Amino acid sequence: MSSKLEVLTPQNSQLIFIDQQPQMAFGVQSIDRQVLKNNVVGLAKAAKVFNIPTVITTVETESFSGHTYPELLAVFPEAPLLERTSMNSWDDLKVREALAANAAHGRKKVVVSGLWTEVCNTTFALSCLNDTDYEIYMVSDASGGTSADAHKYAMDRMIQVGIVPVTWQQVLLEWQRDWARRGTYDAVTAIVREHSGAYGMGIDYAYTMVHKAPERVAHGTRLAPKPAA
């Protein structure tokens, strides 16, 4: 039986962010860049809730790529930033060692979010698969390429060799799995409200209009209509 039939769980997963840096994001054309950042931060918050070991690796920070999104760093303020020169993260021993340390505890499903899909994501994923027995889950909407074609064909190439395409919200909900798991319920719905667009709006509507819960934020007095004529 293929181990890929096993769903992602908080016990079998680890996460790596590759080059989520502004200069890399400037070149992204496959997804709206604000949506990209939203998805990256949503994924990071999900990992935090479920205590998923998370690696952050960067390339040429001072000379080219710039500093990792502050919104991402704020989720993991104590995480080391594994600086590299190679476009392929697998070429850096620090990255290999960090992933191996997590894999040694059964976390062989490696969830990946990075820039660019066709370069840093693809080369890392292929090299990692070639050298280990890990599995790669590529978060398509928390990654981006320099064109729609670049992203698509990079994803296609990776899928052909067994890399699993996922979306950030799919990963979040797969980790949650059961709404009866109350320990993470509130934190997950908070992430959804902030980062999941219409889904989050729907939760707010259901809570306040159907279940009569209080609104999430305090606001000024709602003034009654006052016709001008």
C-alpha positions as CSV (number, residue, x, y, z in Angstrom):
1,M,0.0,0.0,0.0
2,S,1.3,3.4,-0.9
3,S,2.2,5.7,2.0
4,K,0.6,8.5,0.0
5,L,-2.8,7.0,0.9
6,E,-2.1,8.2,4.4
7,V,-3.5,11.7,5.0
8,L,-1.4,14.5,6.3
9,T,-1.5,14.6,10.1
10,P,0.1,16.8,12.7
11,Q,2.4,13.8,13.6
12,N,3.6,12.8,10.1
13,S,4.2,16.3,8.6
14,Q,6.9,18.9,8.5
15,L,7.0,22.2,6.6
16,I,9.6,24.1,4.6
17,F,9.3,27.7,3.3
18,I,11.7,28.4,0.5
19,D,12.7,31.9,-0.4
20,Q,9.5,33.7,0.6
21,Q,11.3,37.0,0.0
22,P,10.2,40.2,-1.7
23,Q,12.6,40.2,-4.7
24,M,11.5,36.7,-5.5
25,A,7.8,37.7,-5.1
26,F,8.3,40.6,-7.5
27,G,8.9,38.1,-10.3
28,V,5.8,36.1,-9.6
29,Q,3.2,36.3,-12.3
30,S,1.2,33.0,-11.8
31,I,-0.8,34.3,-8.8
32,D,-1.7,37.6,-7.4
33,R,1.1,38.5,-5.0
34,Q,-1.1,39.7,-2.2
35,V,-3.1,36.5,-2.4
36,L,0.2,34.6,-2.4
37,K,1.4,36.3,0.8
38,N,-2.0,35.7,2.4
39,N,-1.8,32.0,1.6
40,V,1.8,31.7,2.8
41,V,0.9,33.3,6.2
42,G,-2.3,31.3,6.5
43,L,-0.2,28.1,6.0
44,A,2.3,29.3,8.5
45,K,-0.3,29.9,11.1
46,A,-1.8,26.5,10.5
47,A,1.6,24.9,11.1
48,K,1.9,26.9,14.3
49,V,-1.5,25.7,15.6
50,F,-0.6,22.0,15.0
51,N,3.0,22.2,16.2
52,I,4.4,21.3,12.8
53,P,8.2,21.6,12.7
54,T,8.9,24.4,10.2
55,V,12.1,25.2,8.3
56,I,12.6,28.7,6.8
57,T,15.3,28.9,4.2
58,T,16.4,32.0,2.3
59,V,18.7,32.9,-0.6
60,E,21.1,35.8,-0.9
61,T,19.1,37.9,1.5
62,E,21.4,40.9,1.8
63,S,22.6,41.0,-1.8
64,F,19.5,40.3,-3.8
65,S,16.3,38.8,-2.4
66,G,15.6,40.9,0.6
67,H,14.2,40.0,4.0
68,T,11.6,37.3,4.5
69,Y,8.0,38.6,4.8
70,P,7.7,40.0,8.3
71,E,4.2,38.5,8.6
72,L,5.7,35.1,8.1
73,L,8.6,35.7,10.6
74,A,6.1,37.0,13.2
75,V,4.5,33.5,13.2
76,F,7.9,31.9,14.0
77,P,9.9,34.6,15.8
78,E,12.4,32.1,17.2
79,A,13.0,30.1,14.0
80,P,16.5,30.3,12.5
81,L,16.7,31.5,8.9
82,L,18.8,29.0,6.9
83,E,20.7,31.2,4.4
84,R,22.0,29.7,1.1
85,T,23.7,30.6,-2.1
86,S,22.3,27.8,-4.2
87,M,18.9,28.0,-5.9
88,N,18.4,24.4,-4.9
89,S,17.8,24.2,-1.1
90,W,18.9,20.6,-1.1
91,D,22.5,21.7,-1.9
92,D,22.7,23.3,1.6
93,L,23.6,20.9,4.4
94,K,21.8,22.9,7.0
95,V,18.5,22.3,5.2
96,R,19.2,18.6,4.8
97,E,20.0,18.2,8.5
98,A,16.9,20.2,9.6
99,L,14.6,18.0,7.5
100,A,16.4,14.8,8.5
101,A,16.0,15.7,12.2
102,N,12.3,15.9,11.8
103,A,12.1,12.8,9.5
104,A,13.8,10.8,12.2
105,H,10.7,11.3,14.3
106,G,8.4,10.0,11.6
107,R,7.8,13.3,9.8
108,K,8.6,12.1,6.3
109,K,5.8,14.1,4.6
110,V,7.4,17.4,3.7
111,V,5.0,20.2,2.9
112,V,6.6,22.8,0.6
113,S,5.8,26.5,0.0
114,G,8.3,28.4,-2.1
115,L,9.4,30.8,-4.8
116,W,9.8,30.2,-7.7
117,T,7.9,27.0,-8.5
118,E,9.9,26.3,-11.6
119,V,13.3,26.7,-10.0
120,C,13.7,26.6,-6.3
121,N,10.7,24.3,-5.6
122,T,11.3,21.9,-8.5
123,T,15.0,21.4,-8.0
124,F,14.6,20.9,-4.2
125,A,11.7,18.5,-4.6
126,L,13.5,16.4,-7.3
127,S,16.8,16.3,-5.4
128,C,15.1,15.5,-2.1
129,L,13.1,12.6,-3.6
130,N,16.2,11.3,-5.4
131,D,18.2,11.1,-2.2
132,T,15.6,10.1,0.5
133,D,12.4,8.2,1.2
134,Y,10.5,11.4,2.1
135,E,7.3,12.4,0.4
136,I,6.8,16.0,-1.0
137,Y,3.5,17.8,-0.8
138,M,3.8,21.0,-3.0
139,V,1.4,23.8,-1.9
140,S,0.5,25.2,-5.3
141,D,-1.3,28.3,-4.1
142,A,1.4,29.2,-1.5
143,S,4.0,29.1,-4.3
144,G,4.5,31.1,-7.4
145,G,6.2,31.1,-10.8
146,T,7.4,33.7,-13.2
147,S,4.5,33.0,-15.5
148,A,1.3,30.9,-15.5
149,D,3.0,28.4,-17.8
150,A,6.2,28.3,-15.6
151,H,4.1,27.4,-12.6
152,K,1.9,25.0,-14.4
153,Y,4.6,23.0,-16.2
154,A,6.7,22.9,-13.1
155,M,3.8,21.5,-11.1
156,D,3.2,19.0,-14.0
157,R,6.8,17.9,-14.0
158,M,6.8,17.3,-10.3
159,I,3.5,15.5,-10.3
160,Q,4.9,13.1,-13.0
161,V,7.5,11.9,-10.5
162,G,5.1,11.5,-7.6
163,I,5.1,14.8,-5.8
164,V,1.6,15.6,-4.4
165,P,-0.1,18.9,-5.3
166,V,-2.1,20.5,-2.5
167,T,-3.5,23.9,-1.5
168,W,-2.8,25.7,1.8
169,Q,-6.4,25.4,3.0
170,Q,-6.5,21.7,2.1
171,V,-3.4,21.2,4.3
172,L,-5.0,23.1,7.2
173,L,-8.2,21.1,7.1
174,E,-6.4,17.8,6.6
175,W,-4.4,18.5,9.8
176,Q,-7.7,19.4,11.6
177,R,-9.6,16.4,10.1
178,D,-12.4,16.3,12.7
179,W,-14.3,19.3,14.1
180,A,-14.7,17.4,17.3
181,R,-11.1,18.0,18.0
182,R,-11.9,21.0,20.1
183,G,-8.3,21.8,21.1
184,T,-7.6,23.3,17.7
185,Y,-11.1,24.2,16.6
186,D,-11.1,27.8,17.6
187,A,-7.6,28.5,16.3
188,V,-8.4,26.9,12.9
189,T,-11.6,28.8,12.5
190,A,-9.7,32.0,13.4
191,I,-7.2,31.3,10.6
192,V,-10.1,30.6,8.2
193,R,-11.9,33.9,9.1
194,E,-8.7,35.9,8.4
195,H,-7.2,34.1,5.4
196,S,-9.9,32.0,3.6
197,G,-11.9,34.7,1.9
198,A,-15.5,33.8,1.3
199,Y,-15.2,30.7,3.5
200,G,-14.2,32.9,6.4
201,M,-16.9,35.4,5.7
202,G,-19.4,32.6,5.7
203,I,-18.2,31.5,9.2
204,D,-18.7,35.0,10.5
205,Y,-22.1,35.2,8.9
206,A,-23.2,31.8,10.4
207,Y,-21.9,32.6,13.8
208,T,-23.5,36.1,14.1
209,M,-26.7,35.7,12.1
210,V,-27.6,32.1,12.6
211,H,-26.1,31.3,16.0
212,K,-26.4,34.9,17.3
213,A,-22.8,35.0,18.5
214,P,-21.3,38.5,19.2
215,E,-19.4,40.2,16.4
216,R,-15.6,39.6,16.5
217,V,-14.8,43.3,16.9
218,A,-16.2,46.2,18.7
219,H,-17.4,49.1,16.6
220,G,-19.3,52.4,16.7
221,T,-23.0,52.7,17.2
222,R,-25.1,51.5,14.2
223,L,-27.3,54.5,13.3
224,A,-30.8,53.9,12.1
225,P,-31.8,54.9,8.6
226,K,-32.7,58.6,8.3
227,P,-34.4,59.3,4.9
228,A,-33.3,62.6,3.4
229,A,-36.7,63.4,1.9
